[in-house]
Amino acid sequence: MTVSIKRLTGADRAAWAAMRTALYTEADPQARADDLAGEIDELLARDDWAAFGAGAPGGQLVGLIELSERNYAEGCLTSPVTYVEGLWVAEKWRRRGIARRLVGAGMEWGRSRDRSEIASDAQLANTISQEAHRRMGFAETERIVCFRMAMIDGR
């Protein structure tokens, strides 16, 4: 079965929102579906963001990549850098090369903007994502531990 890759638009809002919810609530159970859906209009209005979807035969979207341009990405030698902000494939469609094709679409988008590197990240505990990145050709550049401290009202 082949999938088609296409740039997402406002017409894809419902399916796009569902995929964003599946992706981002997995990483952050506090993420709210309506907030994630509401961000789509903001993303569509930005020149430095793009999203592509993988469509199964029949048109159902089964994969998503969201990309941005970042001024800095760990281990990169150029700036700005095409950055994978989110990558998701529906469970029953995994291990069929769909993520690789979505990353390829992201690379084409970056090249069309004269970018020469693409970067991404994965949480330390998400070893499945780390391995998927390696299989697609990403090279690990460094590991970091992130911290935060509330400055107002102990939040």
N, C-alpha and C positions, 0 to 999 in steps of 0.2 A: 504494500500500500504506500502510495506516495502522498506527501503533503506539499502544499504550496505555501510560500512565504510571502507575506505582504506587509506593507507599512500600515499601521493601525490609524484609524481616523475616528472622528466623533460617531460615525455610523456603527462602529464596533464597540461602543461604550458599555453595553450590558455584559458582553462576553469578556471584554477587557477588565471590567471591574471584578467579575467573578474570578478571573485568573490572578489579578492583583491580590484579592482577598486570600485565595489559596496560598499564594507565595508568601505574603508578608505576615499573615497571622501564624504561619508555621514558625517563623523566626521570632515573632513578637505576639503572643496571645492577647496582649492588650490592644493591638491595632484594631481599629473599628472599620467595618466594611463600608459604612457610609462616608467616612473620612477618606478612605482609599479611593472610592468612586469619585468623590468630589475633587480629588487632585487631578483627575484626567483632564479637565478643562485647562487647568494651569499648565500641565505638561504640553498640551496641544498648542498653547499660545507661545511657548518658548522655542527659540531657534536652536538652542544648544541641547535639546532633548529629542529623542526619537524612540518609537516603539514599533516592534514588528511582531506579527503573530504567525503561527503555523496553523494552516487550515487543513483539516482532514478531508477526504472525499466526502462530498455532501455539504462542506462549508463550515462545519463545527470547528471553532478554534481550540486547539489542544496544546498550544505552547506560546510562550511570551518571552521577549527580551525587551528590557528598557535600558536605554543608553543615555549618557550625558557626556558633555565635555568638561573635564576637570583641569584646573591649572596645574595640579600636581597629583601624581600617583606614585606610591612607593615603588622603587626600582626602575622607574621609567627615566629615559634620557632626554625626552622632548616635552614640550608644553605648547599648547594644551594636549591632553590625551583623551582618546575615546575610552569611556569607562562603562563597564557593564554594571548597572545599578541593580538589576534584577533579571534572573533567568529561571524559567519554570516550564516544565513539561508535565502534562497530566500523567498520572502514574501508569495507566495501561498503555501509554504511548512512549514510555521511556525505553532507552537502549535501542533505539532505531535510527540514531543519527540526527534527530530533530534539533537537539540543543546545538550540535555542531553547525547545522544549517542556519539556525538563528544567529549564532555568533558570526558566521560568514556574512549574513546580511548586515550585522553591526559593523563588521570590518569594511564592507563596501560603503556604508554610510560614512564612516570615519575617513576612508580614502577620498570620498567625494568632497570632503571638507579639508583636504590636504593634511590629514593626520597620519602619522607613521607608526603609532603604537596603540594597542588596546590593552586595558588593564581590568582587573576584577578583584574580588575578594570573597572569602568564605569564612564563616565563624570557625573557631578552633575545633569545636566539637562536631562540626559537619564534615566528617571525613568522606562521605559519599560525594559531596560537592567538590571537595578538594581533589579527589581521584578523577572525577569527571573533567575538571579543569585540566589536569595533567594529560588525560587522554586526548583532549582537544588541542593540545600543544602549548598551553600556558606553562610558564616556568615560575615556580615559587621564588619570590624575591626577598621576603622577610616575614617575620612573625612579630606581632605587637600585642601588648596588653593595654587596653584602654581604661581610663579612670575618669571619674567625675566627682565633683564636690559642689554641694548646694551653697550658694552665696547669700540667699535671701530666705528667711523664714524656715530654715532647716529642710527645704524640699529637695 
